[in-house]
Amino acid sequence: MPEVRFVVRWPDASTDDCYSPSTAIKEHLDAGTPYALAEFLARSRSGLTAASERVRAKYGFACSSAMDQLARIERRAAAFQDDCEAVVRVERFLS
Protein backbone atom coordinates (compact mmCIF):
# COMPACT_ATOMS: atom_id res chain seq x y z
CA MET A 1 0.00 0.00 0.00
CA PRO A 2 1.61 3.27 -1.04
CA GLU A 3 2.00 5.73 1.80
CA VAL A 4 1.72 9.46 1.19
CA ARG A 5 3.42 12.35 2.90
CA PHE A 6 2.04 15.85 2.54
CA VAL A 7 3.01 19.31 3.70
CA VAL A 8 0.41 21.48 5.45
CA ARG A 9 0.76 25.26 5.79
CA TRP A 10 -1.07 26.62 8.82
CA PRO A 11 -2.57 30.12 9.18
CA ASP A 12 0.57 31.35 10.97
CA ALA A 13 2.66 30.31 7.91
CA SER A 14 4.32 27.41 9.75
CA THR A 15 4.34 24.02 8.06
CA ASP A 16 4.00 20.41 9.17
CA ASP A 17 4.95 17.25 7.34
CA CYS A 18 2.04 14.84 7.58
CA TYR A 19 1.57 11.13 6.88
CA SER A 20 -1.15 8.95 5.39
CA PRO A 21 -0.81 5.18 5.03
CA SER A 22 -2.51 5.25 1.64
CA THR A 23 -3.36 7.48 -1.29
CA ALA A 24 -6.94 7.75 0.01
CA ILE A 25 -6.01 11.13 1.48
CA LYS A 26 -5.66 12.51 -2.05
CA GLU A 27 -9.38 11.92 -2.58
CA HIS A 28 -10.11 14.34 0.27
CA LEU A 29 -7.42 17.03 0.04
CA ASP A 30 -5.99 18.83 -2.99
CA ALA A 31 -2.54 20.37 -3.12
CA GLY A 32 -2.61 24.14 -3.42
CA THR A 33 -6.24 24.52 -2.38
CA PRO A 34 -6.94 26.86 0.54
CA TYR A 35 -9.41 25.39 3.03
CA ALA A 36 -11.23 27.11 5.86
CA LEU A 37 -10.01 25.51 9.10
CA ALA A 38 -13.24 23.58 9.76
CA GLU A 39 -13.31 22.23 6.22
CA PHE A 40 -9.65 21.20 6.40
CA LEU A 41 -10.34 19.34 9.64
CA ALA A 42 -13.38 17.58 8.19
CA ARG A 43 -11.49 16.58 5.05
CA SER A 44 -8.49 15.42 7.09
CA ARG A 45 -10.75 13.30 9.32
CA SER A 46 -12.51 11.68 6.39
CA GLY A 47 -9.30 11.18 4.40
CA LEU A 48 -7.24 9.71 7.21
CA THR A 49 -10.13 7.52 8.34
CA ALA A 50 -10.52 6.23 4.78
CA ALA A 51 -6.78 5.57 4.61
CA SER A 52 -6.91 3.68 7.89
CA GLU A 53 -9.86 1.63 6.63
CA ARG A 54 -7.90 0.67 3.51
CA VAL A 55 -5.23 -0.71 5.81
CA ARG A 56 -7.93 -2.60 7.74
CA ALA A 57 -9.32 -4.08 4.52
CA LYS A 58 -5.90 -5.28 3.44
CA TYR A 59 -4.32 -6.34 6.75
CA GLY A 60 -7.23 -6.86 9.12
CA PHE A 61 -6.46 -3.97 11.48
CA ALA A 62 -6.79 -0.19 11.36
CA CYS A 63 -3.74 2.04 11.00
CA SER A 64 -2.86 3.67 14.29
CA SER A 65 -0.38 5.97 12.50
CA ALA A 66 -3.24 7.53 10.53
CA MET A 67 -5.19 8.18 13.72
CA ASP A 68 -2.06 9.55 15.42
CA GLN A 69 -1.59 11.94 12.48
CA LEU A 70 -5.20 13.05 12.74
CA ALA A 71 -4.74 13.74 16.46
CA ARG A 72 -1.65 15.86 15.70
CA ILE A 73 -3.59 17.82 13.06
CA GLU A 74 -6.48 18.40 15.47
CA ARG A 75 -4.15 19.56 18.25
CA ARG A 76 -2.38 21.97 15.89
CA ALA A 77 -5.67 23.30 14.51
CA ALA A 78 -6.93 24.07 18.02
CA ALA A 79 -4.51 27.02 18.14
CA PHE A 80 -6.48 28.70 15.35
CA GLN A 81 -10.05 27.81 16.34
CA ASP A 82 -10.90 31.36 17.42
CA ASP A 83 -9.82 32.83 14.07
CA CYS A 84 -12.89 32.73 11.83
CA GLU A 85 -10.71 33.57 8.82
CA ALA A 86 -8.12 30.83 9.42
CA VAL A 87 -7.08 29.12 6.19
CA VAL A 88 -5.03 25.94 5.85
CA ARG A 89 -3.37 24.81 2.63
CA VAL A 90 -1.86 21.50 1.60
CA GLU A 91 1.31 22.76 -0.04
CA ARG A 92 2.20 19.52 -1.80
CA PHE A 93 2.10 15.76 -1.73
CA LEU A 94 5.56 14.24 -1.45
CA SER A 95 4.72 10.73 -2.60
CORTA-V766030 format. One record per residue. N is the residue number from 1. RES is the residue in one letter. OMEGA is omega in whole degrees, 0 to 359 (* if undefined). NEAR is the number of other C-alpha atoms within 10 Angstrom. D_LAST is the distance of its C-alpha to the last C-alpha in whole Angstrom. Layout:
# CORTA-V766030
n = [N	N]
res = [RES	RES]
omega = [OMEGA	OMEGA]
near = [NEAR	NEAR]
d_last = [D_LAST	D_LAST]
This chain:
# CORTA-V766030
n = [1	2	3	4	5	6	7	8	9	10	11	12	13	14	15	16	17	18	19	20	21	22	23	24	25	26	27	28	29	30	31	32	33	34	35	36	37	38	39	40	41	42	43	44	45	46	47	48	49	50	51	52	53	54	55	56	57	58	59	60	61	62	63	64	65	66	67	68	69	70	71	72	73	74	75	76	77	78	79	80	81	82	83	84	85	86	87	88	89	90	91	92	93	94	95]
res = [M	P	E	V	R	F	V	V	R	W	P	D	A	S	T	D	D	C	Y	S	P	S	T	A	I	K	E	H	L	D	A	G	T	P	Y	A	L	A	E	F	L	A	R	S	R	S	G	L	T	A	A	S	E	R	V	R	A	K	Y	G	F	A	C	S	S	A	M	D	Q	L	A	R	I	E	R	R	A	A	A	F	Q	D	D	C	E	A	V	V	R	V	E	R	F	L	S]
omega = [182	176	181	171	181	183	181	174	182	181	179	178	174	180	173	170	184	186	170	181	179	179	179	181	181	176	185	180	177	177	177	182	176	179	169	186	182	179	177	179	180	180	178	178	183	181	180	174	178	179	179	179	174	176	179	181	183	188	178	177	180	181	179	178	177	180	175	179	178	179	178	178	181	177	180	181	181	180	184	187	180	180	184	179	182	180	178	181	169	184	182	171	184	178	*]
near = [10	9	14	18	17	19	17	21	18	20	18	11	10	8	15	15	15	18	20	26	22	22	20	21	26	16	12	16	21	16	14	14	14	17	17	15	22	15	14	21	17	11	18	20	21	18	23	27	20	22	27	23	20	20	19	13	11	10	10	10	12	18	20	12	14	24	17	13	18	22	13	13	18	14	11	13	18	10	12	16	12	8	10	10	11	17	20	24	22	22	19	16	20	12	9]
d_last = [12	8	7	5	6	8	11	14	17	20	24	25	22	21	17	15	12	11	10	10	11	10	9	12	11	11	14	16	14	13	12	15	18	20	21	24	24	25	23	20	21	22	19	17	20	19	16	16	19	18	15	17	20	17	17	21	22	20	21	24	23	21	18	20	17	16	19	19	16	18	21	20	19	23	24	23	24	27	28	28	29	33	31	32	30	27	24	20	17	13	13	9	6	4	0]
